[in-house]
Amino acid sequence: MNPYRNFDNYLKEYPTEDGYFGKYGGNYLEDAELLRAFCEYAEGYNTIAQSAQFIAELRRIRKDFQGRPTPLYHCQKLSNMFGRTQIYLKREDLNHTGAHKLNHCMGEGLLAKYMGKKKLIAETGAGQHGVALATAAAYFGLACDIYMGEVDIAKQAPNVARMKMLGANVIPVSHGLKTLKEAVDAAFAAYSREYHEAIYCIGTAAGPHPFPLMVRDFQQVIGDEARAQFIEQTGHLPDKVVACVGGGSNAIGTFVPFLADPVEIYGVEPLGRGAALGDNAASISYGREGVMHGFNSIMLSDENGDPAPVYSNASGLDYPAAGPEHAMLHDMNRIHYVTIDDEEAIEALFILSRVEGIIPAIESSHAVAYALKIAREGKPNSVIVTLSGRGDKDLDYVAEHYGYGDAFLRKRGIVLK
Ligand SMILES: *Cc1c(COP(=O)(O)O)cnc(C)c1O
């Protein structure tokens, strides 16, 4: 018996034409110019992205430029170490630029080209989205303006250098706290001024309609490939699928093809230092319904309904909301939202590095850590984990704060053979 047969028509039903996933999503922007820009965008996406030509060109780019399909790798040593759970990694770390973000940036770049736009505009926090988008802009021969808080520019020198090397303009934002929130405002303001020539490209499956839909569609390649690869390797479906949730793009792309299958799905949120407001970025686990950045979802907010301060040692996960589709799937009880703290993630990073020779991003390590939790239960089952990115960007931070693994693992009573 498949308990999830009622999800057979899911993709036809959600989102609605105006971008709603149940009561979540929509477009709550107040600026009339921006609303016009987003309407044009949604229309462009709905017509162009369904054309055979667009789909064929995107498929070619994924294969020849990005290196897709990425492998689905059966971690035999890791699986043997913990008993009877078979762990498979969907290797988005092997996607060009080292993470899944390029999947939607190439789609957004291609859409810009078909819409006759000359420039891509975005904000970036840690710089990962900026680098992926600058890569897409270089590929398509488009200009690229990346808005970035001055505080983040100082902290993320290697990614700033990458963006500049790729030909992007990194535009410092110097008001307020000089971080991601101010950069979002500056990028929206620029888009409102320049939308005749430019499109705005979001970094995750959040924001006003059409972004949650568009980013999900472009990221769905992860789950489509993983599902087919798993069936080809084993002859059956996995029991469980796991991915980390920041804004939710790698997770929704992984999950959607499995929604109508008898498969348990886990979205892993960062618990950071703990459950108190400000110590984590587990938006669905600890947040409530609210509107920010132009969309309705479940988010961590203060008493005025404004985005609350968030924390995780994974800079790609410290976003105060999850995308609206995650909020709805949570309310439907279709996806389990669970948490992993800073140290559990680092433990998984060290274990995967030593046992399998794969250094994962700290973000992705949250998903790996939850798979290890499942494995420690000792039941016979199989798990696909999306490894959203590689850990090279995190090496200095990990070495400085947690060392290279010997003392850390010993302290936690873990012996590797
Ligand atoms: C940005 C990022 C994430 C989080 O973004 P989602 O939109 O939630 O997928 C996860 N992993 C890596 C490696 C990232 O760069």
The ligand as a Tripos MOL2 file, in Angstrom:
@<TRIPOS>MOLECULE
LIG
   15    15     1     0     0
SMALL
NO_CHARGES

@<TRIPOS>ATOM
      1 C1         23.3860   27.5850   -0.4610 C.3       1 LIG1
      2 C2         23.6860   26.1960   -0.0760 C.ar      1 LIG1
      3 C3         22.7400   25.3980    0.6150 C.ar      1 LIG1
      4 C4         21.4120   25.9170    1.0890 C.3       1 LIG1
      5 O1         20.5550   26.3640    0.0910 O.3       1 LIG1
      6 P1         19.1750   25.6530   -0.2570 P.3       1 LIG1
      7 O2         18.4860   26.6440   -1.1070 O.co2     1 LIG1
      8 O3         18.4530   25.3540    1.0040 O.co2     1 LIG1
      9 O4         19.5040   24.4020   -0.9940 O.co2     1 LIG1
     10 C5         23.0570   24.0840    0.8900 C.ar      1 LIG1
     11 N1         24.2540   23.5590    0.5460 N.ar      1 LIG1
     12 C6         25.1900   24.2780   -0.1140 C.ar      1 LIG1
     13 C7         26.4740   23.6250   -0.4620 C.3       1 LIG1
     14 C8         24.9460   25.6190   -0.4460 C.ar      1 LIG1
     15 O5         25.8770   26.3290   -1.0840 O.3       1 LIG1
@<TRIPOS>BOND
     1     1     2 1
     2     2     3 ar
     3     2    14 ar
     4     3     4 1
     5     3    10 ar
     6     4     5 1
     7     5     6 1
     8     6     7 2
     9     6     8 1
    10     6     9 1
    11    10    11 ar
    12    11    12 ar
    13    12    13 1
    14    12    14 ar
    15    14    15 1
@<TRIPOS>SUBSTRUCTURE
     1 LIG1         1 GROUP 0 **** ****
